[in-house]
Amino acid sequence: MSVLDAISRKLLFSIDPETAHGLSIAALRCGLPVGARPVRDPRLQVRLCGLDFPNPLGMAAGYDKNAEVPDALLGLGFGFAEVGTVTPLAQPGNARPRIFRLVDDEAVINRLGFNNEGHEVAKQRLVARQGKGGIIGVNIGANKDSSDRIADYERGVVNFAPFASYLTANISSPNTPGLRNMQAGKQLAELLSRLMAARETALAKPPVFLKIAPDLVEAELEDIAAAILQSGIEGVIVSNTTVSRPPLKSGAVAGEAGGLSGKVLFERSTIVLAKMRKLLGSEIAIIGVGGVNSAETALEKIRAGADLVQLYTGMIFAGPSLPARIAADMVKFLARDGHSNVRELRDSKLDAWADKSLL
């Protein structure tokens, strides 16, 4: 951790998490020098779903909910950034407090509930940045009180397809009641069918990903994989936050309701990732999320079957220089072991991870 990272952490950790998040967005929006110089190296380049990623590390959805600072995130060294989750109508989310730091575990519990300013605000910001380049994904969701949640996802596809490098349907947040039920059976089949039909009517046709939960059992993963393969969507993001509570050191807030993210999610999310790779085969894109806080953890996700990886909570604890440091350390590893590209590592530990139990 750099001196600047340490100072920013001490400052931000002295105030409540949601206020600290707002200050970090404001700092990026104002162009303050908060990160390290981005790393550019051909060994990190990944071509996936027709997109050329300068490196495999992305900012996960949840940080830049309203598409305020996607280009500033790229400037920190991320190879891509995913904004959202965005719902058709603005909504305040759940009551505060709704974000809790588990400092001793390098983890966070949140129960935000898709708080965001709605489609129109985010869309206008993405319209304004057209022509700047860079890979920006848009994570779409449904309003809490929607009478037709699948229609909300259709609206997200149509509204953002012209301005998004890719789209992600988030049906795995634990903080919108009933949302995770869309990961199963007829609801999932209908969702995927209508998503693809909506893309056919849109002005552009970016890749579509599905974001799933880590709290799934083998049979549920098999059903999701079968639906994905039948639907024709391009990829899956594994995974969202967990409602489970592994042993935690931060007892004071460990019992708070919401989704748990951070270092403690690495093992479970990586097992689910590998099992999905086995079920989906080699062609479907997979983005691995959960517990990424170093080059080692990022590369391990790739070894377990990920094409790309994302982080968010790791940067809360390690600071804004983290993405550039991870990229630089990846280059050192590839050079040391004689790899010409990071893609050579994919699936090298697939069996070892896929064979682990989810129990």
C-alpha positions as CSV (number, residue, x, y, z in Angstrom):
1,M,0.0,0.0,0.0
2,S,1.4,3.4,-1.0
3,V,1.6,6.3,1.4
4,L,-1.3,8.0,-0.5
5,D,-3.4,4.9,-0.1
6,A,-2.7,4.7,3.6
7,I,-3.6,8.3,4.1
8,S,-6.8,8.0,2.1
9,R,-7.8,4.9,4.0
10,K,-7.2,6.5,7.4
11,L,-9.3,9.5,6.3
12,L,-12.1,7.5,4.7
13,F,-12.3,4.9,7.6
14,S,-12.8,7.8,10.0
15,I,-16.3,8.4,8.6
16,D,-19.2,6.2,7.9
17,P,-18.9,3.9,4.8
18,E,-21.6,5.5,2.7
19,T,-20.3,9.0,3.1
20,A,-16.7,7.7,2.4
21,H,-18.0,6.1,-0.8
22,G,-19.5,9.5,-1.9
23,L,-16.3,11.3,-1.2
24,S,-14.3,8.8,-3.3
25,I,-16.7,9.3,-6.2
26,A,-16.3,13.1,-5.8
27,A,-12.5,12.8,-5.8
28,L,-12.6,10.9,-9.0
29,R,-15.1,13.2,-10.6
30,C,-12.9,16.2,-9.8
31,G,-9.8,14.5,-11.3
32,L,-7.8,14.3,-8.1
33,P,-4.6,12.2,-8.4
34,V,-5.8,9.2,-6.3
35,G,-4.2,6.2,-8.2
36,A,-1.1,4.9,-9.7
37,R,0.0,5.1,-13.4
38,P,-1.9,2.5,-15.5
39,V,0.1,-0.5,-16.8
40,R,0.1,-1.2,-20.5
41,D,1.5,-4.5,-21.6
42,P,0.5,-6.8,-24.5
43,R,0.8,-9.8,-22.3
44,L,-2.3,-8.6,-20.4
45,Q,-4.5,-8.1,-23.4
46,V,-7.6,-10.3,-23.7
47,R,-10.0,-10.5,-26.6
48,L,-13.4,-11.7,-25.5
49,C,-16.9,-11.4,-27.1
50,G,-15.5,-9.2,-29.8
51,L,-14.0,-6.8,-27.3
52,D,-10.4,-6.0,-26.8
53,F,-9.6,-5.6,-23.1
54,P,-6.2,-3.9,-22.3
55,N,-6.0,-6.0,-19.2
56,P,-8.3,-8.6,-17.5
57,L,-9.0,-6.6,-14.3
58,G,-12.3,-4.7,-14.1
59,M,-14.2,-2.6,-11.5
60,A,-17.3,-4.5,-10.5
61,A,-20.8,-3.0,-10.5
62,G,-21.9,-1.4,-7.3
63,Y,-19.2,1.3,-7.0
64,D,-20.2,3.7,-9.8
65,K,-23.9,3.1,-9.6
66,N,-24.9,6.1,-11.7
67,A,-22.2,6.2,-14.3
68,E,-20.5,9.2,-12.8
69,V,-16.8,8.2,-13.1
70,P,-16.3,5.3,-15.6
71,D,-13.4,7.0,-17.4
72,A,-11.7,8.0,-14.1
73,L,-11.9,4.3,-13.1
74,L,-10.2,3.3,-16.3
75,G,-7.5,5.9,-15.5
76,L,-6.8,4.0,-12.2
77,G,-5.6,1.1,-14.3
78,F,-8.7,-1.1,-14.7
79,G,-9.0,-2.8,-18.1
80,F,-12.8,-2.2,-18.0
81,A,-15.4,-0.8,-15.6
82,E,-19.0,-1.8,-15.0
83,V,-21.5,0.8,-13.9
84,G,-24.8,0.3,-12.1
85,T,-26.9,-1.5,-11.0
86,V,-29.3,0.9,-12.8
87,T,-33.1,0.5,-12.6
88,P,-35.6,2.1,-14.9
89,L,-36.9,4.5,-12.2
90,A,-34.8,6.2,-9.6
91,Q,-35.1,4.6,-6.1
92,P,-33.6,5.4,-2.7
93,G,-32.8,1.9,-1.7
94,N,-33.0,0.6,1.8
95,A,-32.9,2.6,5.0
96,R,-29.5,3.7,6.4
97,P,-27.2,2.5,7.8
98,R,-26.8,-0.1,5.1
99,I,-23.0,-0.5,4.6
100,F,-20.8,-2.1,7.3
101,R,-17.0,-2.5,7.3
102,L,-15.6,-5.7,8.7
103,V,-12.1,-4.4,9.0
104,D,-10.4,-7.4,10.6
105,D,-11.9,-9.6,7.8
106,E,-11.2,-7.1,4.9
107,A,-14.9,-7.5,4.1
108,V,-18.1,-5.5,3.8
109,I,-21.8,-6.2,4.4
110,N,-24.2,-4.1,2.3
111,R,-28.0,-4.0,2.0
112,L,-28.2,-1.0,-0.3
113,G,-31.1,-2.3,-2.4
114,F,-30.3,-0.9,-5.9
115,N,-30.2,2.8,-4.8
116,N,-29.7,4.7,-8.0
117,E,-30.8,7.7,-10.1
118,G,-32.6,5.7,-12.8
119,H,-32.0,5.0,-16.5
120,E,-32.3,8.4,-17.9
121,V,-29.7,10.0,-15.7
122,A,-27.1,7.3,-16.3
123,K,-27.9,7.1,-20.0
124,Q,-27.3,10.8,-20.5
125,R,-23.9,10.5,-18.8
126,L,-23.0,7.6,-21.1
127,V,-24.2,9.6,-24.1
128,A,-21.9,12.5,-23.1
129,R,-18.8,10.2,-23.0
130,Q,-19.3,8.6,-26.4
131,G,-16.2,8.6,-28.5
132,K,-13.8,8.4,-25.5
133,G,-13.2,4.7,-26.0
134,G,-12.6,2.2,-23.2
135,I,-14.8,-0.8,-22.3
136,I,-17.7,0.2,-20.1
137,G,-20.3,-2.4,-19.1
138,V,-23.8,-1.5,-17.8
139,N,-25.3,-3.6,-15.0
140,I,-29.1,-3.5,-15.2
141,G,-31.7,-4.4,-12.6
142,A,-35.4,-4.2,-11.7
143,N,-37.2,-1.7,-9.5
144,K,-38.2,-3.1,-6.1
145,D,-41.9,-2.4,-6.6
146,S,-42.1,-3.2,-10.3
147,S,-45.1,-5.2,-11.5
148,D,-43.1,-6.8,-14.3
149,R,-39.4,-7.2,-13.4
150,I,-38.5,-8.9,-16.6
151,A,-39.9,-5.8,-18.5
152,D,-37.5,-3.7,-16.4
153,Y,-34.6,-5.7,-17.7
154,E,-35.9,-5.4,-21.3
155,R,-36.0,-1.6,-20.9
156,G,-32.4,-1.8,-19.6
157,V,-31.3,-3.6,-22.7
158,V,-33.0,-1.2,-25.1
159,N,-32.0,1.9,-23.3
160,F,-28.3,1.1,-22.8
161,A,-27.4,-1.2,-25.7
162,P,-26.2,1.7,-27.9
163,F,-23.9,3.0,-25.2
164,A,-22.6,-0.1,-23.4
165,S,-19.7,-2.3,-24.4
166,Y,-21.6,-5.1,-22.7
167,L,-24.7,-5.5,-20.5
168,T,-25.1,-7.5,-17.3
169,A,-28.5,-8.6,-16.0
170,N,-28.2,-8.6,-12.2
171,I,-30.6,-11.1,-10.7
172,S,-28.5,-12.1,-7.8
173,S,-28.5,-9.2,-5.3
174,P,-29.8,-10.4,-2.0
175,N,-31.1,-6.9,-1.1
176,T,-34.2,-6.8,-3.3
177,P,-36.8,-9.2,-2.0
178,G,-37.6,-12.1,-4.4
179,L,-35.0,-11.1,-7.0
180,R,-32.8,-14.2,-6.6
181,N,-35.9,-16.3,-7.4
182,M,-35.3,-15.3,-11.0
183,Q,-32.2,-17.5,-11.1
184,A,-34.4,-20.7,-11.4
185,G,-36.9,-22.5,-13.6
186,K,-39.4,-20.8,-15.8
187,Q,-38.5,-17.3,-14.6
188,L,-34.9,-17.6,-15.7
189,A,-35.8,-19.1,-19.1
190,E,-38.3,-16.3,-19.7
191,L,-35.9,-13.7,-18.6
192,L,-33.1,-14.9,-20.9
193,S,-35.5,-15.3,-23.8
194,R,-36.9,-11.8,-23.4
195,L,-33.4,-10.3,-22.9
196,M,-32.2,-11.7,-26.2
197,A,-35.4,-10.7,-28.0
198,A,-35.0,-7.1,-26.6
199,R,-31.4,-7.0,-27.9
200,E,-32.6,-7.9,-31.4
201,T,-34.8,-4.8,-31.3
202,A,-32.1,-2.5,-29.9
203,L,-30.0,-0.1,-31.9
204,A,-26.8,-2.0,-31.0
205,K,-26.2,-5.6,-30.0
206,P,-23.5,-5.7,-27.2
207,P,-22.8,-9.0,-25.4
208,V,-25.2,-9.9,-22.6
209,F,-24.0,-11.4,-19.3
210,L,-25.9,-12.9,-16.4
211,K,-24.7,-12.2,-12.8
212,I,-25.3,-15.1,-10.4
213,A,-25.1,-15.6,-6.7
214,P,-22.4,-17.7,-4.9
215,D,-25.1,-19.3,-2.6
216,L,-26.2,-21.9,-5.2
217,V,-26.0,-25.7,-4.9
218,E,-24.8,-28.1,-7.7
219,A,-28.3,-28.8,-9.0
220,E,-29.1,-25.1,-9.3
221,L,-25.8,-24.4,-11.1
222,E,-26.6,-27.2,-13.6
223,D,-30.1,-25.6,-14.3
224,I,-28.6,-22.2,-14.8
225,A,-25.9,-23.5,-17.1
226,A,-28.5,-25.3,-19.2
227,A,-30.6,-22.2,-19.5
228,I,-27.6,-20.1,-20.5
229,L,-26.5,-22.5,-23.1
230,Q,-30.0,-22.6,-24.6
231,S,-30.5,-18.9,-24.5
232,G,-27.5,-17.8,-26.5
233,I,-26.3,-15.1,-24.1
234,E,-22.6,-14.6,-24.2
235,G,-21.4,-15.0,-20.6
236,V,-21.9,-15.2,-16.8
237,I,-20.4,-13.2,-13.9
238,V,-19.6,-15.3,-10.9
239,S,-20.5,-14.0,-8.3
240,N,-22.5,-11.5,-6.4
241,T,-22.3,-11.1,-2.6
242,T,-23.2,-14.0,-0.3
243,V,-25.9,-14.2,2.4
244,S,-23.9,-16.9,4.2
245,R,-21.7,-16.1,7.1
246,P,-18.4,-18.0,7.2
247,P,-16.4,-17.6,10.5
248,L,-15.7,-13.9,10.9
249,K,-13.5,-11.9,13.2
250,S,-15.6,-8.7,13.1
251,G,-18.2,-9.9,15.6
252,A,-19.8,-6.5,16.2
253,V,-21.4,-6.2,12.7
254,A,-21.1,-9.7,11.4
255,G,-24.8,-10.3,12.1
256,E,-26.0,-7.4,10.0
257,A,-28.4,-8.4,7.2
258,G,-27.2,-8.0,3.6
259,G,-24.7,-9.4,1.2
260,L,-21.1,-10.1,2.3
261,S,-18.2,-9.3,0.0
262,G,-14.4,-9.2,0.3
263,K,-11.6,-11.5,1.1
264,V,-13.8,-14.2,2.8
265,L,-15.8,-14.7,-0.4
266,F,-12.8,-15.8,-2.4
267,E,-13.0,-19.5,-1.8
268,R,-16.7,-20.0,-2.3
269,S,-17.0,-17.8,-5.4
270,T,-14.0,-19.4,-7.0
271,I,-15.5,-22.9,-6.5
272,V,-18.7,-21.8,-8.1
273,L,-16.8,-20.2,-11.0
274,A,-14.9,-23.4,-11.7
275,K,-18.1,-25.5,-11.6
276,M,-19.8,-23.2,-14.0
277,R,-16.8,-23.4,-16.4
278,K,-17.1,-27.2,-16.3
279,L,-20.9,-26.9,-17.0
280,L,-20.6,-24.2,-19.7
281,G,-17.6,-25.5,-21.6
282,S,-14.8,-23.4,-23.0
283,E,-16.6,-20.9,-25.2
284,I,-18.9,-19.1,-22.8
285,A,-17.3,-16.0,-21.2
286,I,-16.9,-16.0,-17.5
287,I,-16.0,-13.0,-15.3
288,G,-14.8,-14.0,-11.8
289,V,-15.6,-11.8,-8.9
290,G,-15.2,-12.2,-5.1
291,G,-12.2,-11.7,-2.9
292,V,-9.9,-10.4,-5.5
293,N,-7.3,-8.2,-3.7
294,S,-4.0,-9.0,-5.4
295,A,-2.4,-10.3,-8.5
296,E,-2.3,-13.8,-6.9
297,T,-6.0,-13.9,-6.3
298,A,-6.8,-12.4,-9.7
299,L,-4.6,-15.0,-11.5
300,E,-6.1,-17.8,-9.4
301,K,-9.6,-16.9,-10.7
302,I,-8.2,-17.2,-14.2
303,R,-6.6,-20.5,-13.4
304,A,-10.0,-21.7,-12.1
305,G,-11.7,-20.8,-15.4
306,A,-12.3,-17.0,-15.6
307,D,-11.6,-15.0,-18.7
308,L,-11.6,-11.8,-16.8
309,V,-11.9,-10.7,-13.1
310,Q,-13.4,-7.9,-11.2
311,L,-13.0,-6.3,-7.8
312,Y,-14.6,-3.7,-5.6
313,T,-14.2,-4.4,-1.9
314,G,-10.5,-5.1,-2.2
315,M,-9.9,-1.5,-3.3
316,I,-11.8,-0.2,-0.2
317,F,-9.1,-1.8,2.0
318,A,-6.0,-1.5,-0.3
319,G,-6.6,1.9,-1.8
320,P,-7.0,3.3,-5.3
321,S,-3.6,2.3,-6.5
322,L,-4.6,-1.4,-6.2
323,P,-5.7,-2.0,-9.9
324,A,-2.4,-0.6,-11.3
325,R,-0.4,-2.6,-8.7
326,I,-2.2,-5.8,-9.6
327,A,-1.6,-5.2,-13.3
328,A,2.1,-4.6,-12.7
329,D,2.4,-7.7,-10.6
330,M,0.6,-9.8,-13.2
331,V,3.2,-8.6,-15.8
332,K,6.0,-9.6,-13.4
333,F,4.6,-13.1,-12.9
334,L,4.0,-13.6,-16.7
335,A,7.6,-12.5,-17.4
336,R,9.1,-14.7,-14.7
337,D,7.3,-17.8,-15.9
338,G,7.7,-17.2,-19.6
339,H,4.1,-16.7,-20.5
340,S,3.3,-14.6,-23.6
341,N,-0.2,-13.8,-22.5
342,V,-2.4,-14.1,-19.4
343,R,-4.9,-16.3,-21.4
344,E,-2.4,-19.1,-21.2
345,L,-3.2,-19.6,-17.5
346,R,-7.0,-20.1,-18.0
347,D,-8.3,-23.4,-16.7
348,S,-4.8,-24.6,-15.5
349,K,-6.3,-25.3,-12.1
350,L,-9.9,-25.9,-13.2
351,D,-10.2,-29.5,-12.0
352,A,-8.7,-28.7,-8.6
353,W,-11.2,-26.0,-8.0
354,A,-14.2,-27.7,-9.6
355,D,-13.7,-30.8,-7.5
356,K,-14.1,-28.9,-4.2
357,S,-17.3,-29.2,-2.3
358,L,-19.9,-26.4,-1.9
359,L,-21.1,-27.8,1.4
